[in-house]
């Protein structure tokens, strides 16, 4: 018997078994749907959290304030040194004149402040640098570099990293914790899905125990016995994944505007549409993999290795 013919028969018997065990098949599909839906929600909520955290990270920076005696050349030289650091994502320079203009604009309605400023002989503000790191955990290294450069040049008046350190550390902790929680939750759900589907598929195998016993007695190949149940498991996962993706569409439409209002830049529906291929292959692929694995493990007990 050719491999192609055997494969066709195994696939046909798997489909027949899937249809014949209608109630068990529906139970397995329902259980996988719940698991895959939770995984999909976890992925989308994780993306929302990451988008929100990345937006916060973009707003976090370290400011370096120069003394009024520091020349523009000295400030720009330190800016160039910072830009060469691998930890630095960007550096924005504010000159003394620009700092004074921004100060006047911020306090335009405070006449006392403006009058006091006008009575000064010169510009009391120094130039500054706003530094953004590639990762929040890298700000400490940047601050140490600035401490060294400040000691060498004597032109740095203040680095506000230490005032912002608590907020930066808290943000770094949130990012790291969210990553760990997502990984643990995904592994837990995958394990629970395999266990539940394993027991559900065992029920389908139990109903066919006499047929399996006869095939074992006549010397049927292990793949010929195991194959139909693996095919059924794949069908469980495939149908579950497709139904979950279809269910997510109206849910994403409904949650689109509220999610954007809550998270700011993240819209659930936009994420669903833009990442549909990734979501589809991840959810459906996970369902197929879990179904096939559960079936394979469940049927092994009925085969004599």
GITA-V918553 format. One record per pair of residues at least 4 apart in sequence whose C-alpha atoms are under 8 Angstrom apart, sorted by the first residue. I is the first residue (numbers start at 1). GAP is how many residues later the second one is. Records with the same first field share a line. If there is no record, write none. Layout:
# GITA-V918553
I = GAP ; GAP
This chain:
# GITA-V918553
1 = 4 ; 5
2 = 4
3 = 4
4 = 4
5 = 4
6 = 4 ; 218
7 = 4
8 = 4
9 = 4
10 = 4 ; 214 ; 217 ; 218 ; 221
11 = 4 ; 216 ; 217 ; 220
12 = 4 ; 216
13 = 4 ; 215
14 = 4 ; 213 ; 214 ; 215 ; 216 ; 217 ; 218
15 = 4 ; 213 ; 216 ; 217
16 = 4
17 = 4 ; 211 ; 212 ; 215
18 = 4 ; 7 ; 214 ; 217
19 = 6
21 = 4 ; 183
22 = 4
23 = 4
24 = 4 ; 176 ; 177 ; 179 ; 180
25 = 4 ; 211
26 = 4
27 = 4 ; 173
28 = 4 ; 169 ; 172 ; 173 ; 208
29 = 4 ; 207 ; 208 ; 210 ; 211
30 = 4 ; 210
31 = 4 ; 162 ; 165 ; 166
32 = 4 ; 161 ; 165 ; 204 ; 205 ; 208 ; 255
33 = 4 ; 207 ; 208 ; 210 ; 211
34 = 4
35 = 4 ; 154 ; 155 ; 158
36 = 4 ; 204 ; 205 ; 208 ; 247 ; 250 ; 251
37 = 4 ; 207
38 = 4
39 = 4 ; 147 ; 150 ; 244
40 = 4 ; 239 ; 243
41 = 4
42 = 4 ; 140 ; 144
43 = 4
44 = 4 ; 224 ; 227
45 = 4
46 = 4 ; 132 ; 136
47 = 4
48 = 4 ; 215 ; 218 ; 220
49 = 4 ; 129
50 = 4 ; 125
51 = 4 ; 214 ; 215
52 = 4 ; 211 ; 212 ; 213 ; 214
53 = 4 ; 118 ; 122
54 = 4
55 = 4
56 = 4
57 = 78 ; 79 ; 114
58 = 74
60 = 72 ; 108
61 = 69 ; 70 ; 71 ; 72
62 = 68 ; 69 ; 70 ; 77 ; 97 ; 98 ; 99 ; 102
63 = 65 ; 66 ; 67 ; 68 ; 96 ; 97 ; 98
64 = 64 ; 65 ; 66 ; 67 ; 92 ; 93 ; 94 ; 95 ; 96
65 = 61 ; 62 ; 63 ; 64 ; 91 ; 92 ; 93 ; 94
66 = 4 ; 9 ; 60 ; 61 ; 62 ; 89 ; 90 ; 91 ; 92
67 = 58 ; 59 ; 60 ; 88 ; 89 ; 90
68 = 56 ; 57 ; 58 ; 59
69 = 57 ; 86
70 = 4 ; 5 ; 56 ; 57 ; 85 ; 86
71 = 4
72 = 4 ; 23 ; 55
73 = 4
74 = 4 ; 81
75 = 4 ; 52 ; 53
76 = 4 ; 17
77 = 4
78 = 4 ; 71
79 = 4 ; 12 ; 14 ; 50
80 = 4
81 = 4
82 = 6 ; 9
83 = 5 ; 6 ; 7 ; 8
84 = 4
87 = 46 ; 47 ; 48 ; 51 ; 55
88 = 43 ; 44 ; 45 ; 46 ; 54
89 = 42 ; 43 ; 44 ; 45
90 = 41 ; 42 ; 43
91 = 38 ; 39 ; 40 ; 41
92 = 37 ; 38 ; 39
93 = 34 ; 35 ; 36 ; 37
94 = 4 ; 5 ; 33 ; 34 ; 35
95 = 4 ; 31 ; 32 ; 33
96 = 4 ; 27 ; 29 ; 30 ; 31 ; 32
97 = 4 ; 26
98 = 4
99 = 4 ; 26 ; 27 ; 28
100 = 4 ; 23 ; 25
101 = 4
102 = 4
103 = 4
104 = 4 ; 10
107 = 4 ; 6 ; 7
108 = 6
110 = 4
111 = 4
112 = 4
113 = 4
114 = 4
115 = 4
116 = 4
120 = 4
133 = 5 ; 6
134 = 4
135 = 4
136 = 32 ; 33 ; 35 ; 36
137 = 31 ; 32 ; 35
138 = 4
139 = 4 ; 22
140 = 4 ; 21
141 = 4
142 = 4
143 = 4 ; 16 ; 18
144 = 4
145 = 4
146 = 4 ; 13
147 = 4
148 = 4
149 = 4 ; 5
150 = 4 ; 5 ; 6 ; 7
160 = 4
161 = 4
162 = 4
164 = 4
165 = 4
166 = 4
167 = 4
168 = 4
169 = 4
170 = 4
171 = 4
172 = 4
173 = 4
174 = 4
175 = 4
176 = 4
177 = 4
178 = 4
179 = 4
180 = 4
181 = 4
182 = 4
183 = 4
184 = 4
185 = 4
186 = 4
187 = 4
188 = 4
189 = 4
190 = 4 ; 100
191 = 4
192 = 4
193 = 4 ; 97
194 = 4 ; 96 ; 97 ; 99 ; 100
195 = 4 ; 99
196 = 4
197 = 4 ; 93 ; 94 ; 97 ; 98
198 = 4 ; 96 ; 97 ; 99 ; 100
199 = 4 ; 99
200 = 4
201 = 4 ; 32 ; 93 ; 94 ; 97
202 = 4 ; 93 ; 96 ; 97
203 = 4
204 = 4
205 = 4 ; 24 ; 93 ; 94
208 = 4
209 = 4 ; 93
210 = 4
211 = 4
212 = 4 ; 13 ; 90
213 = 4 ; 89
214 = 4
215 = 4 ; 5 ; 10
216 = 4 ; 5 ; 9 ; 87
220 = 4 ; 5
221 = 4
222 = 4 ; 81
223 = 4
224 = 4
225 = 4
226 = 4 ; 70 ; 73 ; 74
227 = 4
228 = 4
229 = 4 ; 66 ; 67 ; 70
230 = 4 ; 61 ; 62 ; 63 ; 65 ; 66
231 = 4 ; 61
232 = 4 ; 59 ; 60 ; 63
233 = 4 ; 55 ; 57 ; 58 ; 59 ; 60 ; 61 ; 62
234 = 4 ; 53 ; 54 ; 55 ; 57 ; 58
235 = 4 ; 53 ; 56
236 = 4 ; 51 ; 52 ; 55
237 = 4 ; 47 ; 48 ; 49 ; 50 ; 51 ; 52 ; 53 ; 54 ; 55
238 = 4 ; 46 ; 47 ; 49 ; 50
239 = 4
240 = 4 ; 44 ; 47
241 = 4 ; 39 ; 42 ; 43 ; 44 ; 45 ; 46 ; 47
242 = 4 ; 38 ; 42
243 = 4
244 = 4
245 = 4 ; 35 ; 38
246 = 4
247 = 4
248 = 4
249 = 4 ; 20 ; 23
250 = 4
251 = 4
252 = 4 ; 16 ; 17 ; 20
253 = 15 ; 16
254 = 4
255 = 4 ; 12 ; 13 ; 14
256 = 4 ; 11 ; 12 ; 13 ; 14
257 = 4 ; 10
258 = 4
259 = 4 ; 5 ; 7 ; 8 ; 9
260 = 4 ; 5 ; 6 ; 7 ; 8
263 = 4
266 = 5
267 = 4
268 = 4
269 = 4
270 = 4
271 = 4 ; 5
272 = 4 ; 7
275 = 4
276 = 4
277 = 4
278 = 4
279 = 4
280 = 4 ; 5
281 = 4 ; 5
282 = 4
283 = 4
284 = 4
285 = 4
286 = 4
287 = 4
288 = 4
289 = 4
290 = 4
291 = 4
292 = 4
293 = 4
294 = 4
295 = 4
296 = 4
297 = 4
299 = 4
